[in-house]
Amino acid sequence: MSDELLHFEDFKIGQKFSFGRYEVTREEIFEFAREYDPQPHHLDEDAAKNSIMKGLGASGWHVCAMAMRMLVDGLFNKSAGAGGAGCEDARWLKPVRPGDVLRTEVEVLEKTAPRSKPDIGFVKMRWDIFNQTDLVASFISTPLFKRRKRGT
Amino acid sequence: MSDELLHFEDFKIGQKFSFGRYEVTREEIFEFAREYDPQPHHLDEDAAKNSIMKGLGASGWHVCAMAMRMLVDGLFNKSAGAGGAGCEDARWLKPVRPGDVLRTEVEVLEKTAPRSKPDIGFVKMRWDIFNQTDLVASFISTPLFKRRKRGT
């Protein structure tokens, strides 16, 4: 494993990163919705106008997936990452529309180096997903990273 | 809005539903991963063998998206649904492999009819996603449904 990759020790509590930009197209909103979330407000302009979204918007799961893509490109594929086990408290705050350009800002909240797993550590992070003007979604995840030095 | 659709009043605390089956293919795991989670353990058999997944497995976000598809087909598109605002405590417990057949079991945990929103109510649900033999993922969500009778 290359030393140039980010390891558990390289993350600092309070550290912030910004990833993106990710341009959201109508075609991609439709494509994801047809496959995974075929509700009218993600697939039909007129139905969407009369929905809680007040216009066509991406599936919330699609928003999380786009954020993931930004972090894989910008962080995880440059890290000695070891996977993730879940996500807490995902909030879909505002609709994500065709033409929006997203970015994801991440802050390191906590680090845990368990005694039972001396090769890895957990890095708890808050993900805030913005469009041009507003926070549109957020969640917390705790991915695993390999340690440079084996813990005791 | 047709009365045949499920409304807020039709859900009972403790009620259980089962949705699926959903056949997971290698091609679909690759397709989702190329678009949204291009980490080696979702895209490369050899890299996956040496990862925490010990073999090729679907992105956790893909697992959530497949569960969503099962619920849209089986529940939300048969309901007077009004959207959702997030997801709590998603856990990716076991790898989802090519050839797995998934189902999603849902239990109604709580119902909330807010005074401030007399047309809708919140139905908190736990989603448990199983393969042939094991629980592979779970999360909690609180979708909105329209009320048959306007609350006071």
Interface residues (C-beta under 8 A of the other chain):
Chain A: F32 E35 Y36 D37 P38 Q39 H41 S51 I52 M53 S59 G60 W61 H62 C64 A65 M66 M68 R69 V72 D73 F76 N77 G81 A82 G83 G84 A85 G86 C87 E88 D89 A90 R91 W92 L93 L144
Chain B: F32 E35 Y36 D37 P38 Q39 H41 S51 I52 M53 S59 G60 W61 H62 C64 A65 M66 M68 R69 V72 D73 F76 N77 G81 A82 G83 G84 A85 G86 C87 E88 D89 A90 R91 W92 L93 L144
